[in-house]
Amino acid sequence: MTRTVYVNGTYLPETDAKISIFDRGFLMSDAVYEVTSVLDGKLIDFEGHAVRLQRSLDELDIKKPCTKDELLKIHRKLVVINQIEEGLVYLQVTRGSDGDRDFVFPSEDTPPTLVLFTQNKPGLADSPAARKGAKIISIDDIRWGRRDIKTVQLLYPSMGKMMAKKAGCDDAWMIENGYVTEGTSNNAYFVKGNTIVTRPLSNEILHGITRKAVLRMAKEAQMQIDERLFTIEEAREADEAFTTSASAFVMPVVEIDGIQLGNGIPGPIARRLREIYLEESRNTAI
């Protein structure tokens, strides 16, 4: 079935969707994005994604394309039209186009480009990958310094995914100045005893919406949280590890750089946090 997508105020078949070849998202990666999960036909943590989108736009001085309420209506309509029970809604805002290529930003009256589409992902919640656990490798982090802004500059993370795939693994954690920053598309954690260790928020990592929710739930469950820098060597010696993201929720990690964690299966804390997160997310979805 051909998807219906949204482009600058119009719902249309994906085969008819077009933007200018001079759009700065295409030419300069001058754009930001968000991905909101859908479970049971409802949006997970839409408010958090809307708030982070506004922050990204503000940091790059990109004009807001529409109101939060209008964005919510677009999300919901696409979910209904495309009959998404489990899946994702992808949203992208670019600085737009004034009809040519230039390093200088276009005039202030240039309208931004707003694009949304859905992805159907049956079995998103009951993921075989989560039951098995992920194997990761470590790679150097050579991205730009403002990873807290959710831009579409995703070439190196994509290359990192491919490095992991070539090594027979699922993902990569990136290392900068001797410390783990994050995964290619997720925040990174390890567990030692009853303590969850993860890097603190800064410009060096994405301020994950799922990260925020999971850490809150962990505290409510009386788990200890230590937000600090950590090395890949510490993670390799952990009892268990996991990642969080909007599309994979809580994903257990069972191997780092060929070293098995624990008994090589998803650990109890990661499994419990995934269970709690999915339960609460379904209860609060809109």
Contacts in CASP RR format, 6 or more apart in sequence:
PFRMAT RR
TARGET T0000
AUTHOR 0000-0000-0000
METHOD contacts of the structure
MODEL  1
MTRTVYVNGTYLPETDAKISIFDRGFLMSDAVYEVTSVLDGKLIDFEGHA
VRLQRSLDELDIKKPCTKDELLKIHRKLVVINQIEEGLVYLQVTRGSDGD
RDFVFPSEDTPPTLVLFTQNKPGLADSPAARKGAKIISIDDIRWGRRDIK
TVQLLYPSMGKMMAKKAGCDDAWMIENGYVTEGTSNNAYFVKGNTIVTRP
LSNEILHGITRKAVLRMAKEAQMQIDERLFTIEEAREADEAFTTSASAFV
MPVVEIDGIQLGNGIPGPIARRLREIYLEESRNTAI
1 82 0 8 1.000
2 13 0 8 1.000
2 14 0 8 1.000
2 15 0 8 1.000
3 13 0 8 1.000
3 14 0 8 1.000
3 82 0 8 1.000
3 117 0 8 1.000
3 118 0 8 1.000
4 11 0 8 1.000
4 12 0 8 1.000
4 13 0 8 1.000
4 14 0 8 1.000
4 78 0 8 1.000
4 81 0 8 1.000
4 82 0 8 1.000
5 11 0 8 1.000
5 12 0 8 1.000
5 13 0 8 1.000
5 14 0 8 1.000
5 17 0 8 1.000
5 78 0 8 1.000
5 115 0 8 1.000
5 116 0 8 1.000
5 117 0 8 1.000
5 118 0 8 1.000
6 74 0 8 1.000
6 78 0 8 1.000
6 114 0 8 1.000
6 115 0 8 1.000
6 116 0 8 1.000
6 117 0 8 1.000
7 17 0 8 1.000
7 18 0 8 1.000
7 19 0 8 1.000
7 113 0 8 1.000
7 114 0 8 1.000
7 115 0 8 1.000
8 19 0 8 1.000
8 111 0 8 1.000
8 113 0 8 1.000
8 114 0 8 1.000
8 115 0 8 1.000
9 114 0 8 1.000
11 77 0 8 1.000
11 78 0 8 1.000
11 81 0 8 1.000
14 117 0 8 1.000
17 115 0 8 1.000
19 26 0 8 1.000
19 94 0 8 1.000
19 97 0 8 1.000
19 113 0 8 1.000
19 115 0 8 1.000
20 26 0 8 1.000
20 96 0 8 1.000
20 97 0 8 1.000
20 99 0 8 1.000
22 97 0 8 1.000
22 98 0 8 1.000
22 99 0 8 1.000
22 100 0 8 1.000
22 101 0 8 1.000
23 94 0 8 1.000
23 96 0 8 1.000
23 97 0 8 1.000
23 113 0 8 1.000
24 30 0 8 1.000
24 31 0 8 1.000
24 94 0 8 1.000
24 95 0 8 1.000
24 96 0 8 1.000
24 97 0 8 1.000
24 106 0 8 1.000
25 31 0 8 1.000
25 94 0 8 1.000
25 95 0 8 1.000
25 96 0 8 1.000
25 113 0 8 1.000
25 152 0 8 1.000
26 94 0 8 1.000
27 101 0 8 1.000
28 95 0 8 1.000
28 103 0 8 1.000
29 151 0 8 1.000
29 152 0 8 1.000
29 153 0 8 1.000
30 60 0 8 1.000
30 62 0 8 1.000
30 94 0 8 1.000
30 95 0 8 1.000
30 96 0 8 1.000
31 62 0 8 1.000
31 92 0 8 1.000
31 93 0 8 1.000
31 94 0 8 1.000
31 95 0 8 1.000
31 113 0 8 1.000
31 151 0 8 1.000
31 152 0 8 1.000
32 53 0 8 1.000
32 56 0 8 1.000
32 57 0 8 1.000
32 60 0 8 1.000
32 62 0 8 1.000
32 92 0 8 1.000
32 93 0 8 1.000
32 149 0 8 1.000
32 150 0 8 1.000
32 151 0 8 1.000
32 152 0 8 1.000
33 90 0 8 1.000
33 91 0 8 1.000
33 92 0 8 1.000
33 93 0 8 1.000
33 150 0 8 1.000
33 151 0 8 1.000
33 152 0 8 1.000
34 49 0 8 1.000
34 50 0 8 1.000
34 52 0 8 1.000
34 53 0 8 1.000
34 90 0 8 1.000
34 91 0 8 1.000
34 150 0 8 1.000
35 49 0 8 1.000
35 88 0 8 1.000
35 89 0 8 1.000
35 90 0 8 1.000
35 91 0 8 1.000
35 246 0 8 1.000
35 247 0 8 1.000
36 43 0 8 1.000
36 44 0 8 1.000
36 45 0 8 1.000
36 46 0 8 1.000
36 49 0 8 1.000
36 75 0 8 1.000
36 88 0 8 1.000
36 89 0 8 1.000
36 91 0 8 1.000
36 246 0 8 1.000
37 43 0 8 1.000
37 44 0 8 1.000
37 45 0 8 1.000
37 87 0 8 1.000
37 88 0 8 1.000
37 124 0 8 1.000
37 246 0 8 1.000
37 247 0 8 1.000
37 249 0 8 1.000
37 281 0 8 1.000
38 44 0 8 1.000
38 79 0 8 1.000
38 84 0 8 1.000
38 85 0 8 1.000
38 86 0 8 1.000
38 87 0 8 1.000
38 88 0 8 1.000
38 89 0 8 1.000
38 118 0 8 1.000
38 124 0 8 1.000
39 85 0 8 1.000
39 86 0 8 1.000
39 87 0 8 1.000
39 124 0 8 1.000
39 125 0 8 1.000
39 278 0 8 1.000
39 281 0 8 1.000
39 282 0 8 1.000
39 285 0 8 1.000
40 85 0 8 1.000
40 86 0 8 1.000
40 282 0 8 1.000
40 285 0 8 1.000
41 79 0 8 1.000
41 84 0 8 1.000
41 85 0 8 1.000
41 86 0 8 1.000
41 285 0 8 1.000
42 79 0 8 1.000
42 282 0 8 1.000
42 285 0 8 1.000
42 286 0 8 1.000
43 72 0 8 1.000
43 75 0 8 1.000
43 76 0 8 1.000
43 79 0 8 1.000
43 89 0 8 1.000
43 285 0 8 1.000
43 286 0 8 1.000
44 246 0 8 1.000
44 281 0 8 1.000
44 285 0 8 1.000
45 209 0 8 1.000
45 210 0 8 1.000
45 213 0 8 1.000
45 246 0 8 1.000
45 281 0 8 1.000
45 284 0 8 1.000
46 72 0 8 1.000
46 75 0 8 1.000
46 286 0 8 1.000
48 209 0 8 1.000
49 91 0 8 1.000
49 209 0 8 1.000
49 246 0 8 1.000
50 68 0 8 1.000
50 71 0 8 1.000
50 72 0 8 1.000
52 150 0 8 1.000
52 207 0 8 1.000
52 208 0 8 1.000
52 209 0 8 1.000
53 71 0 8 1.000
53 91 0 8 1.000
53 93 0 8 1.000
53 150 0 8 1.000
54 64 0 8 1.000
54 68 0 8 1.000
55 149 0 8 1.000
56 62 0 8 1.000
56 149 0 8 1.000
56 150 0 8 1.000
56 151 0 8 1.000
57 63 0 8 1.000
57 64 0 8 1.000
57 93 0 8 1.000
59 146 0 8 1.000
59 148 0 8 1.000
59 149 0 8 1.000
60 95 0 8 1.000
60 149 0 8 1.000
60 151 0 8 1.000
61 105 0 8 1.000
62 93 0 8 1.000
62 94 0 8 1.000
62 95 0 8 1.000
62 112 0 8 1.000
63 95 0 8 1.000
63 108 0 8 1.000
63 110 0 8 1.000
63 111 0 8 1.000
63 112 0 8 1.000
64 112 0 8 1.000
65 93 0 8 1.000
65 111 0 8 1.000
65 112 0 8 1.000
65 113 0 8 1.000
65 114 0 8 1.000
66 74 0 8 1.000
66 114 0 8 1.000
71 91 0 8 1.000
72 286 0 8 1.000
74 116 0 8 1.000
75 89 0 8 1.000
75 91 0 8 1.000
75 116 0 8 1.000
78 84 0 8 1.000
78 89 0 8 1.000
78 116 0 8 1.000
78 117 0 8 1.000
78 118 0 8 1.000
79 89 0 8 1.000
79 118 0 8 1.000
82 118 0 8 1.000
82 120 0 8 1.000
83 120 0 8 1.000
84 118 0 8 1.000
84 120 0 8 1.000
85 122 0 8 1.000
86 120 0 8 1.000
86 121 0 8 1.000
86 122 0 8 1.000
86 123 0 8 1.000
86 124 0 8 1.000
86 125 0 8 1.000
87 118 0 8 1.000
87 119 0 8 1.000
87 120 0 8 1.000
87 121 0 8 1.000
87 122 0 8 1.000
87 124 0 8 1.000
88 118 0 8 1.000
88 119 0 8 1.000
88 121 0 8 1.000
88 124 0 8 1.000
88 246 0 8 1.000
88 247 0 8 1.000
89 116 0 8 1.000
89 117 0 8 1.000
89 118 0 8 1.000
89 119 0 8 1.000
90 116 0 8 1.000
90 117 0 8 1.000
90 118 0 8 1.000
90 119 0 8 1.000
91 114 0 8 1.000
91 115 0 8 1.000
91 116 0 8 1.000
92 113 0 8 1.000
92 114 0 8 1.000
92 115 0 8 1.000
92 116 0 8 1.000
92 152 0 8 1.000
93 112 0 8 1.000
93 113 0 8 1.000
93 114 0 8 1.000
94 112 0 8 1.000
94 113 0 8 1.000
94 115 0 8 1.000
95 105 0 8 1.000
95 106 0 8 1.000
95 110 0 8 1.000
95 112 0 8 1.000
95 113 0 8 1.000
96 106 0 8 1.000
96 110 0 8 1.000
96 111 0 8 1.000
96 112 0 8 1.000
96 113 0 8 1.000
97 106 0 8 1.000
97 110 0 8 1.000
97 113 0 8 1.000
98 106 0 8 1.000
98 107 0 8 1.000
98 110 0 8 1.000
121 247 0 8 1.000
124 247 0 8 1.000
125 249 0 8 1.000
125 278 0 8 1.000
127 248 0 8 1.000
127 251 0 8 1.000
129 170 0 8 1.000
129 248 0 8 1.000
129 251 0 8 1.000
130 248 0 8 1.000
130 249 0 8 1.000
130 250 0 8 1.000
130 251 0 8 1.000
130 252 0 8 1.000
130 266 0 8 1.000
130 274 0 8 1.000
131 266 0 8 1.000
132 254 0 8 1.000
132 266 0 8 1.000
133 170 0 8 1.000
133 251 0 8 1.000
133 252 0 8 1.000
133 253 0 8 1.000
133 254 0 8 1.000
133 265 0 8 1.000
133 266 0 8 1.000
134 169 0 8 1.000
134 170 0 8 1.000
134 171 0 8 1.000
134 243 0 8 1.000
134 251 0 8 1.000
134 252 0 8 1.000
134 253 0 8 1.000
134 254 0 8 1.000
134 255 0 8 1.000
135 168 0 8 1.000
135 169 0 8 1.000
135 170 0 8 1.000
135 253 0 8 1.000
135 254 0 8 1.000
135 255 0 8 1.000
135 256 0 8 1.000
135 258 0 8 1.000
136 164 0 8 1.000
136 169 0 8 1.000
136 170 0 8 1.000
136 171 0 8 1.000
136 172 0 8 1.000
136 173 0 8 1.000
136 183 0 8 1.000
136 253 0 8 1.000
136 255 0 8 1.000
136 256 0 8 1.000
136 257 0 8 1.000
137 163 0 8 1.000
137 164 0 8 1.000
137 167 0 8 1.000
137 169 0 8 1.000
137 171 0 8 1.000
137 172 0 8 1.000
137 173 0 8 1.000
137 256 0 8 1.000
137 257 0 8 1.000
137 258 0 8 1.000
138 172 0 8 1.000
138 173 0 8 1.000
138 174 0 8 1.000
138 175 0 8 1.000
138 180 0 8 1.000
138 232 0 8 1.000
138 256 0 8 1.000
138 257 0 8 1.000
139 160 0 8 1.000
139 163 0 8 1.000
139 172 0 8 1.000
139 173 0 8 1.000
139 174 0 8 1.000
139 175 0 8 1.000
140 174 0 8 1.000
140 175 0 8 1.000
140 176 0 8 1.000
141 174 0 8 1.000
141 175 0 8 1.000
141 176 0 8 1.000
141 181 0 8 1.000
142 156 0 8 1.000
143 153 0 8 1.000
143 156 0 8 1.000
143 157 0 8 1.000
143 174 0 8 1.000
144 153 0 8 1.000
145 203 0 8 1.000
145 204 0 8 1.000
146 203 0 8 1.000
147 181 0 8 1.000
147 182 0 8 1.000
147 203 0 8 1.000
147 204 0 8 1.000
147 205 0 8 1.000
147 206 0 8 1.000
148 201 0 8 1.000
148 202 0 8 1.000
148 203 0 8 1.000
148 204 0 8 1.000
148 205 0 8 1.000
148 206 0 8 1.000
148 207 0 8 1.000
150 206 0 8 1.000
157 183 0 8 1.000
157 184 0 8 1.000
157 185 0 8 1.000
158 184 0 8 1.000
160 172 0 8 1.000
160 184 0 8 1.000
161 171 0 8 1.000
161 172 0 8 1.000
161 184 0 8 1.000
161 185 0 8 1.000
163 172 0 8 1.000
164 170 0 8 1.000
164 171 0 8 1.000
164 172 0 8 1.000
164 184 0 8 1.000
169 255 0 8 1.000
171 183 0 8 1.000
171 184 0 8 1.000
171 185 0 8 1.000
171 186 0 8 1.000
171 243 0 8 1.000
172 183 0 8 1.000
172 184 0 8 1.000
173 180 0 8 1.000
173 181 0 8 1.000
173 182 0 8 1.000
173 183 0 8 1.000
173 188 0 8 1.000
173 232 0 8 1.000
173 235 0 8 1.000
173 256 0 8 1.000
174 180 0 8 1.000
174 181 0 8 1.000
174 182 0 8 1.000
174 183 0 8 1.000
174 184 0 8 1.000
175 181 0 8 1.000
175 232 0 8 1.000
176 204 0 8 1.000
178 231 0 8 1.000
178 232 0 8 1.000
179 199 0 8 1.000
179 229 0 8 1.000
179 230 0 8 1.000
179 231 0 8 1.000
180 188 0 8 1.000
180 199 0 8 1.000
180 229 0 8 1.000
180 230 0 8 1.000
180 231 0 8 1.000
180 232 0 8 1.000
180 235 0 8 1.000
181 188 0 8 1.000
181 199 0 8 1.000
181 204 0 8 1.000
181 205 0 8 1.000
182 188 0 8 1.000
182 199 0 8 1.000
182 205 0 8 1.000
182 206 0 8 1.000
183 243 0 8 1.000
185 245 0 8 1.000
185 247 0 8 1.000
186 243 0 8 1.000
186 244 0 8 1.000
186 245 0 8 1.000
186 248 0 8 1.000
186 251 0 8 1.000
187 198 0 8 1.000
187 199 0 8 1.000
187 205 0 8 1.000
187 206 0 8 1.000
187 208 0 8 1.000
187 210 0 8 1.000
187 211 0 8 1.000
187 243 0 8 1.000
187 244 0 8 1.000
187 245 0 8 1.000
188 198 0 8 1.000
188 199 0 8 1.000
188 235 0 8 1.000
188 241 0 8 1.000
188 243 0 8 1.000
189 196 0 8 1.000
189 197 0 8 1.000
189 198 0 8 1.000
189 241 0 8 1.000
189 242 0 8 1.000
189 243 0 8 1.000
189 244 0 8 1.000
190 196 0 8 1.000
190 197 0 8 1.000
190 230 0 8 1.000
190 234 0 8 1.000
190 235 0 8 1.000
190 238 0 8 1.000
190 239 0 8 1.000
190 240 0 8 1.000
190 241 0 8 1.000
191 197 0 8 1.000
191 238 0 8 1.000
191 239 0 8 1.000
191 240 0 8 1.000
191 241 0 8 1.000
191 242 0 8 1.000
191 267 0 8 1.000
191 269 0 8 1.000
191 270 0 8 1.000
192 234 0 8 1.000
192 237 0 8 1.000
192 238 0 8 1.000
192 239 0 8 1.000
193 239 0 8 1.000
194 223 0 8 1.000
194 224 0 8 1.000
194 269 0 8 1.000
195 223 0 8 1.000
195 224 0 8 1.000
195 225 0 8 1.000
195 226 0 8 1.000
196 215 0 8 1.000
196 218 0 8 1.000
196 223 0 8 1.000
196 224 0 8 1.000
196 225 0 8 1.000
196 226 0 8 1.000
196 269 0 8 1.000
197 226 0 8 1.000
197 227 0 8 1.000
197 228 0 8 1.000
197 230 0 8 1.000
197 234 0 8 1.000
197 238 0 8 1.000
198 211 0 8 1.000
198 215 0 8 1.000
198 225 0 8 1.000
198 226 0 8 1.000
198 227 0 8 1.000
198 230 0 8 1.000
199 205 0 8 1.000
199 227 0 8 1.000
199 228 0 8 1.000
199 229 0 8 1.000
199 230 0 8 1.000
200 227 0 8 1.000
200 228 0 8 1.000
200 229 0 8 1.000
201 207 0 8 1.000
201 227 0 8 1.000
208 244 0 8 1.000
208 245 0 8 1.000
208 246 0 8 1.000
209 246 0 8 1.000
210 244 0 8 1.000
210 245 0 8 1.000
210 246 0 8 1.000
210 249 0 8 1.000
210 250 0 8 1.000
210 277 0 8 1.000
211 244 0 8 1.000
213 277 0 8 1.000
213 280 0 8 1.000
213 281 0 8 1.000
214 244 0 8 1.000
214 250 0 8 1.000
214 273 0 8 1.000
214 277 0 8 1.000
215 225 0 8 1.000
217 273 0 8 1.000
217 276 0 8 1.000
217 277 0 8 1.000
217 280 0 8 1.000
218 225 0 8 1.000
218 273 0 8 1.000
219 225 0 8 1.000
221 272 0 8 1.000
221 273 0 8 1.000
221 276 0 8 1.000
223 269 0 8 1.000
232 256 0 8 1.000
232 257 0 8 1.000
235 241 0 8 1.000
235 256 0 8 1.000
236 256 0 8 1.000
236 257 0 8 1.000
236 259 0 8 1.000
236 261 0 8 1.000
238 261 0 8 1.000
239 261 0 8 1.000
239 262 0 8 1.000
239 267 0 8 1.000
240 252 0 8 1.000
240 253 0 8 1.000
240 254 0 8 1.000
240 261 0 8 1.000
240 262 0 8 1.000
240 266 0 8 1.000
240 267 0 8 1.000
240 268 0 8 1.000
240 269 0 8 1.000
240 270 0 8 1.000
241 252 0 8 1.000
241 253 0 8 1.000
241 256 0 8 1.000
241 261 0 8 1.000
241 270 0 8 1.000
242 250 0 8 1.000
242 251 0 8 1.000
242 252 0 8 1.000
242 253 0 8 1.000
242 266 0 8 1.000
242 269 0 8 1.000
242 270 0 8 1.000
242 273 0 8 1.000
243 250 0 8 1.000
243 251 0 8 1.000
243 253 0 8 1.000
244 250 0 8 1.000
244 251 0 8 1.000
245 251 0 8 1.000
249 274 0 8 1.000
249 277 0 8 1.000
249 278 0 8 1.000
249 281 0 8 1.000
250 270 0 8 1.000
250 273 0 8 1.000
250 274 0 8 1.000
250 277 0 8 1.000
251 270 0 8 1.000
251 274 0 8 1.000
252 266 0 8 1.000
252 267 0 8 1.000
252 270 0 8 1.000
252 271 0 8 1.000
252 274 0 8 1.000
253 261 0 8 1.000
253 270 0 8 1.000
254 260 0 8 1.000
254 261 0 8 1.000
254 262 0 8 1.000
254 264 0 8 1.000
254 265 0 8 1.000
254 266 0 8 1.000
255 261 0 8 1.000
255 264 0 8 1.000
END
